[in-house]
């Protein structure tokens, strides 16, 4: 099974011109990227053509990918989806499709990949919040999730306003360190 680190390494090697890395990346990800293209284009032959063009784009733009702790598949899927949408728009210029079909393609909700990433990030944040003192963690939640003001927090914890600011600043620094951002 190919890991996130493996995919990131393949992309980095491609950025340096390693053709074997391109072959390995194709073997590891072409099925998923083909599914993305097929979902958008609704035509197997066109999706196959698009897949080849997608990998050419990935090859030429591998140096633009930045490993940031998120899944490199998100970047690859974005390239595939955008390229497929561009092909769809070009095709639409040749022949118009019914509005219902176009509305179906305009899926504005998060896809499974984005939902999984958001869930993973929520779990990481929750774990990092557990590393804070309980009152500090609650203050962070109240300030940044519930929208409590500094004055509300100062009254709630019976502490000076500047202490609230210090708590939040230090807590955010600890969270950033824990999350590796």
Secondary structure, DSSP 8 states (H G I E B T S, - for coil): ---HHHHHHHHHHHHTT-HHHHHHHHHHHHHHHHHHHHHHH--HHHHHHHHHHHHHHHHHHGGG----SS-HHHHHHHHHHHHHHHHHHHHHHHS---HHHHHHH---S--HHHHHHHHHHHHHHHHHHHTS-HHHHHHHHHHHTS---HHHHHHHHT--HHHHHHHHHHHHHHHHHHHT-
